[in-house]
Structures are given as C-alpha cells and as structure tokens.
Amino acid sequence: MEGYILILSVLTTIIITECKNPNNVCKSFLDYQTKFINPHCWYNPDVTANAFELVLSHGYPLEVYEAITEDLYILQVLRIPPKSKSNKGIVFLQHPAFGSCVNWIDLGNISLAFLFADAGYDVWMGNFRGTTYSDKHVHLSTSSNEYWNHSFHEIALYDLPAQFDLVRKETGYKDKLYYIGHSMSGTTAFVYASLRPQHAAENVKLFITWAPVVYMKHLKTSSRFAAPFTNLILFLGEVLHLMDVVPHNGLIHKIIIALCTDNPWTIKMCISKFQSSLGLSPDYAVPERFPILVNQNFAGLSIKVVAHYGQMTKAGGKFQFYDYGIQQNQYYYHSKKPPLYPIDKIKTPMCLMYGGKDKLADEKVVVFTLNKKRISAAVIRYFLALKKPAGVLTAGGHDSMLFACTLFPNKYFGVDYLTGAPMLMKSCWFWNSELILSHGYPLEIYETITEDFHILKVFRIPPKSGINNGIVFLQHPAFGSCINWIDLGNVSLAFLFAQAGYDVWMGNFRGTIYSDKHVYLDTSSNEYWNHSFHEMGLYDLPAQFDLVRKQTHYKDKIFYISHSMSGTTAYIYASLLPQHAEQNVKLFINWAPAAYLKYTTGLPSRFSSFANLAMLIGKTFHTLNFMPHNGLLHKLTIMFCAEIALTMKPCFLLMQSFQGYDSKYSLPERIPILIKQNFAGLSLKVLAHYAQIFKADGRFQFYDYGIKDNLLFYHSKNPPLYPIEKIKIPMCLMYGGKDILVVEKDVLNFYNKLPKEAKYCIKKIDPYNHVDFQYGKDVEKWVFEYTINTVKQFKGIE
C-alpha cells in the first residue's frame, strides 16, 4: 500500500511541476505545502543555477583552471581573484560529500566565497573527482567501474595535493593557503596532512574543518544501520555499474527533488529523513535554504567512499585505511587489518568546529580526535562549539555547517568571527602559549616571586640565533594580560618585534589568569586582592625586570612598552625606585598612560562617587576580583557583546562611554578579541585608586586609606603625591585625541612636570580613543610602527 502511495505522490508531483508557477522556496516548512499559491513563497534562481552562473550573476570575476592528479583524474578548480592589488591571503574552500564548489556560492551575497572575496581574499574552490565539475579522466570514462574505484583516501592523497600545487603555482608561491572544509573534506584534510605532512606544511597555513568525520565510534545517525551492508552495497554497485551513489540530475536525484521540494504530502517525510541522517535541527534549519541543499547537492560520489565510512563504523570507529579483506590487505598493507591513519604526524595547525546536534560528527568524536591520539604538539589542540546564535552549531546539525557563516550577513557575524580570519578566530579563544606556538615562534615561560610573595608568570619569545637587537618588555593594561601583545595574528606587536630581531618578554601583573598564585595566600581571600597599581609598580615590575636581566646575563637594559595602567605603574616604579629603574630600563614608551585624571569624562568619572561603596561590597562578599576571567559576569559580557547581534551595538556604545567615542577607528572584527581575551583579573582596589585620583582633582597620589590610616601609613592626613620629579629614565608618551579616560590636557600637564632628562618624546594620535592603541584601525601603522621605530632611533642615539 505504501508503495502505491509513493508512486501516486511522484506522479502527482510530475503533473504539478508541469503546470506550476515558478515558486521554489518558502518562508516556513509549512508554506511548502501550498507553495504554488502561497504569498510567502517565491522564486530563487540560485536553486538551480550552476557554479559559473552563480559567480557571474552576483558580479564577481571568475577564473577556471584544471589540475591533473597523479592518478590522472582531471579536476576543475574555480577562482574568484582578489580585488585590485589588495590580497589578504589565499582561501581554499573544499566541499563535503555529495557536494561541489557550488556549496560555497549558493546563498546569494552572503555565500562564504563572496564574503571572503569582499574581505579582500583570493578565493579558490576545489572539486573532488567524480563531481559534476570534475568528472573527467585522461583514460577512463565515468561509465566504467574503474573510474569510481576510489574512496576519500585517494581523494586526499591525490586530489588535494594536485589542487594545492595548482593554486601555489598560479599565485607565484607567494603565500600558503587557508583550507576550509566541511564533513568529508575534513576527513580528507586529516588523511592528507597525516600521509603527506611535509607537503601540507609547505602549502597550508591552517586547516579549518567543519563537522569533520574522522572517528565514528559514537555515530548516532540512522546511517549506522547500513554499515553492516556496505560490502553488499558495493558488490551490487560493481555488478550493476552503479558506482555513483546519486548522479546529479539522474533519476534518483530528480525523485529526491520532487519528494523533498515539490510535493506537499512528502516534504515533511523528507525533512524527517534528513533529520535522522544528519541531525538537522528544525529550530535552526532555514526553510528557504532547504531546496538549495536538495538541488545543489548530490553532485556525484563513489559508493566506495560510503563503504569506507561504513567500514570505520564497523571497526569501532577507528580512523583506518580501506579494508580490502585479509588476503588483499596482506598484499597492500602487509598485515591482515588495514593500518590506522598516522595523525600523530600532522604538522599543520587545525581548527575543528562541530555541532551539538550533529549525528555524524558529534562532540565525542571531535574531542576523541584531538585528545586520544596525541596529535603532534605543533598542531593546535583546539575545538570549538560555538554558542548560538553566532554559529547555530550548538543546535545545528551536520549540514547546518554549510549555512553557519551566513546567519548574519554583516562582516562581523559572516566572516571574521566564524571562519573568515583564522588568526583572529584563534585570538578569540586561545591561551597565550597556544597563540605563540601556533604562529611558529619559540616560547619560554618563567616564574618570579615578588617581595610580597606574589608569583608572576613571564613569557619570552627568544631572539633568533645570532640576532639580538635588544630586550623589549611588554606590560599589559588593566583587565588584560600578556595575551594583549599577541592576539592580532602576525601583526601583533610581540611578533613584529620578534621578526625585527628583538628579545621579547611579556609580563603579567598579579591577579591575572597567568599570575594568580601566591606563596601563602589564596585568590579566594580578600588579603590576596589587597593591592592597587601601587604595589604592582613597587613590587611586580622590579621582580620581573630582575628576572629578565638575570636570564639575559645583565648584558643589556630593557625597552619597556606599556598601555594605560602599565604606564601608571611605570611612573610609580620610576619615581619610587629611580636607582633600580636607571640600572634596568633604557626607555619607557607609554600608550595612553593614566596618571593625572583631572579632565576624565564619561562613565569612569561617575564611578568615582561609588568607589568606596564598591570596595565595601567587594570585601563583604569576597568579590574583590572585579571581573574574573570566564566567570559569570565575563560570560554574560561575551554573550551580549560578542555573540548576540541585537545587543552588540548597545554594548559597543557602553564600551565607548568608558574609552572614547569614535567608532570609525574601532574595528568590528577585533571586538571579540577585546571581549574574550581581556577581563583577565583585576583587583577592585585598582579602580578605587583611580577613582580617588579623579576625586582629588586629578592629583597623582598614593592610595587614600582615610585620615586615620593615612596618618599610620604616611604620617599625614592626606596621601602623598608620587615624586615624578625623581624620574631619571627617558619617557615617550603616546595619547589619543578621542580618549575620554586619559585626556590630552592631563597628559600634557604630566609631561610638562617631568624632569628634563625624562622628556624624550610625546605623540598624539588624533582619531584614537583609549582602547584603539591595541585594537584600533591602522594600529599597525600608527602605533606599532611608531613604537618600533622609536626603539630603533633610541638605540641609534645611544
């Protein structure tokens, strides 16, 4: 009976199709039941357009190349060349099983390939053997079984190297490429990088794989029930010469299209089948994109690929070579069983993304891939389950990955946050050591104990052998950590100094995530947090400088570079310990240094009225760490300021009320870095101290404990001023014209009161606010380049 109903449905569909209007997409799945007359349905030409039509119809240039593999398959590779001379890098997009290059260009203007092209990248799109765009061979015909005698093993071993060699040759071998793959193209990335690690290291900067299918032990899809029958399926395919699973626009594909997009009675059944196979979430599956998925996929795939996945499922999920049976395994592998892929040999960094509702590549599979098989230390041990709505991956299923980068069409949510700028994405989530190692720099980690027993961690990027242009010490601002100097990818200041041949050291103040230890105290105690920037200047800086000088054998003094609060601590240190400073520091370069705060405006000025109350509450509830890293408040900040589209702008405006109003120079793609990597730990007493300075008409003074305790500590009713007239070390001050926290009048007033020998240079960057010195537009040119040149010029004068 069910067979008759199915036949009737198909016949009905064919009749309706001949007489229907052109509507092919709808706003909701329910609308598809009446799509030919429903006002919520419309015609989308991209549903059936080919790759060439899709690229050209959206106004992008197109170049088409062919590459011949080692085993003589002819592959077609499409390119959207970069605009003019601006080229931010090479991006290579590789489709999943059943797909083709169309997967990257079939969502209109918000397609990932177009977003990358808009962002200035050189975009290449590959096509694996057997797809509609790579269905040729030097000798074989697609009608022969020999043509289809390949699994993802051969695709990885031959197709990827051939395509990469083509790209590198056509681009003049100037730059390695960023590889982005989905599902099976993640599998092939692992196979390729493990079997040809040297070729991968020479050609690929980073692999970003969405829902990569590798270990299949925890497979939840209904496809697992087909695993025991893979040999039978393969046998039938060979006998009947049906080795292409679902030929594009073949009979089976046309029936799928008819049942899944045209027939109102079978659409629901079809969607249900997709859900059971892939984990497609009804909450995050976009109805108007479903016809695209059905029409544009099924572009050609060998049954042997499916059989290979089935074998891995039967083998308990092991990531292994193709199993030819005992006899042929002995011939091919010299063992009864197929060997495992040696992923421990992978040298190229990998970034894995997976969906919480994915039944093919679920979380256990991804974590197992990374943690259980000891991937080489050179590979980034990292996986990412994005929170909604930025990626739909927590709720989304396997094929939701195709649409993850297009949920929000603007620059921030579309490209840079998810996949468009791999270095920035890494910077959002990585720990300090991972960031340094992932960019190919050596790393040394030291610990030093301060005079008051805080244990501080200091990071070093040692100079290249035989080259040492000097020692640079980078100290982070309030709420930050050493990661502030390495979180902008290759243009990070620490890396720029390292490239220029400097010995780069990065400090961490007490209370940050990298310096949260004490010989006696615990971070849960109020005693641990009983410090302001005064103690940081008096104890943390000397301890760190002593460590650096000892490790470098006292050969050279330090160039100290700071931002905001670390400029404050520099003044304190240099004024209270002038002899120590003179022995250890050559030059202080301070960005937006907070000292005099008479003219501070915005929210910081209003906080001063509540500083004492905030301190009292903090002591009472043991919450003197203002915003613990990854604590509840930080997580809420990340959610509202970096993940929810509707609250991002209000959050950004709130941030500007603290630092300065001028969004033109605040880059959207760097906001997630600012939010996620900062808030690394800060005592509430630091903020209270700044508030006191503001209330005291901007005077740069010691902490005010009240008349009674001031008499005890200072022998006076009022706290003393810091004796900046004792500073002997040259200082270079940089400040922003739009900064409302460290205002120009205050900076000039402070600079004018410095002794003559301490005045080295002062620089105004007119469009910058307080935070722009680390995350602003053109920061590489206006701040980093100026800083490096100042160091070089000072050495020359010396």
Secondary structure, 3 states (H helix, E strand, C coil): CHHHHHHHHHHHHHHHHHHCCCCCEECCCHHHHHCCCCCCEECCHHHCCCHHHHHHHCCCCCEEEEEECCCCEEEEEEEECCCCCCCCCEEEEECCCCCCHHHHCCCHHHCHHHHHHHCCCEEEECCCCCCCCCCEECCCCCCCCCCCCCCHHHHHHHHHHHHHHHHHHHCCCCCCEEEEEECHHHHHHHHHHHHCHHHHHHHEEEEEEECCCCCCCCCCCHHHHHHHHHHHHHHHHHHHCCCECCCCCCHHHHHHHHHHHHCCCCHHHHHHHHHHHHCCCCCCCCHHHHHHHHHHCCCCCEHHHHHHHHHHHHCCCCCECCCCCHHHHHHHHCCCCCCECCHHHCCCCEEEECCCCCCCCCHHHHHHHHHCCCCCCCCCCCEECCCCCCCCCCCCCCCHHHHHCCCCCCHHHHHHHHHHCHHHHHHHHCCHHHHHHHCCCCCEEEEEECCCCEEEEEEEECCCCCCCCCEEEEECCCCCCHHHHCCCHHHCHHHHHHHCCCEEEECCCCCCCCCCEECCCCCCCCCCCCCCHHHHHHHHHHHHHHHHHHHCCCCCCEEEEEECHHHHHHHHHHHHCHHHHHHHEEEEEEECCCCCCCCCCCHHHHHHHHHHHHHHHHHHCCCCECCCCCCHHHHHHHHHHHCCHHHHHHHHHHHHHHHCCCHHHECHHHHHHHHHHCCCCCEHHHHHHHHHHHHCCCCCECCCCCHHHHHHHHCCCCCCECCHHHCCCCEEEEEECCCCCCCHHHHHHHHHHCCHHHEEEEEEECCCCCCHHHHECCHHHHHHHHHHHHHHHHHHHC
